[in-house]
């Protein structure tokens, strides 16, 4: 008997959510830009309900802001926000690196290593948009797997709450000459200590890596007008 797979249609909510999220993260929608639920619903020829649901989800994640008069605008970064988010990530992800180094199986460490090996394939042509996006995807997966294999549910929840804004800054962080090579080398250092099961140095290097990211983002922020 043949087995058939039936593809479930993508919900309108998911389509709207993913579309707005990507436009914000990739800079198509700029900080401070206004969002109109009725306009989006009209352009997509759908009801306002899934649009409203997507907007509320993105507000909860911090990518959209709704003021007291129900006006919706795209999240506008501040230096304080950048510092606050990265201080949280330094504390949480250095702990994740420590726990994963101690607890992850050899197969799980190998999956983390694969994200670094995959990223290496795109370094020579990082100027190409598709390669830049692939590098960002592998960078995201590297951090996600370290969090996943920490075996700490509370830690995962705390980082999940920061996920969208972390990704927003991760994309921004790839600006600058040879930035992708710096990120790659830092990931490689973290990975090497994890493979040696040196949890102290893995945690230290993760914190140092995120401190470098923060310094770079501050430089970008100081030269960007929002």
C-alpha positions, 0 to 999 in steps of 0.5 A, a space after each residue: 500500500 502506498 503512503 501519501 503525505 498530505 501537506 497542511 496549508 500554512 495558516 494565514 497567521 503564520 504567513 503574516 507573522 513570518 513575513 513581518 518578522 523577516 521584513 523587520 529583521 532584514 531591514 525592509 521595515 525600518 525602526 519607527 515605521 508604522 504598521 497598519 493592520 487594515 492595510 496588511 489585511 487588505 493587501 493580502 485579501 484576508 480578514 484582520 483577525 490573523 493580522 491582529 494575532 501576528 501583530 500581538 505576537 510580534 509585540 510580545 517578542 519586542 519587534 513591534 511596539 503598540 502605544 496607548 493610542 493603539 498605533 503600531 510601529 517597528 521596534 526602535 533600538 536603543 543603546 540601553 536595549 542592546 546592553 540589556 539584551 547582551 548582558 542577559 545573553 552573556 550570563 545565560 549563554 555562557 551557562 549554556 556552554 558550560 552545561 552543554 560541554 559537561 552534559 552533551 553526548 558525543 553525537 550532540 557535540 558533533 551536530 554543533 560542530 557541523 554548524 561551524 563546518 557548514 558556515 566555513 563553506 560560505 566564508 569565501 563568498 560572504 558578500 553574496 546575499 544568499 551566502 550571508 543569509 546562510 551564515 546567519 542561519 548557521 550562526 543561529 543554529 550554533 547558539 540554538 543547539 548549545 542552548 538545546 543541549 544544556 538540558 536546562 528547561 528554565 534556561 531555555 525559556 529565558 533565552 526563548 523570551 529573547 529569541 526574536 530580538 537576539 536574532 534582530 541583533 544577530 543580523 545587524 551584527 554581520 555588518 562590517 568588513 570580515 565580520 563573518 570571519 571573526 564570528 566563525 573563528 570565535 565559534 571555532 574556539 568555543 567548539 574546540 573547548 567543548 570537544 575537549 570537555 573544558 567547561 570553564 574555557 567554553 563558558 569563558 569563550 562564549 562570554 567573550 564572544 558575546 562581549 565582542 558582538 556587543 562592542 561591534 553593535 555599539 559601534 554600528 549603533 553610534 554611526 546609524 541614525 534611527 
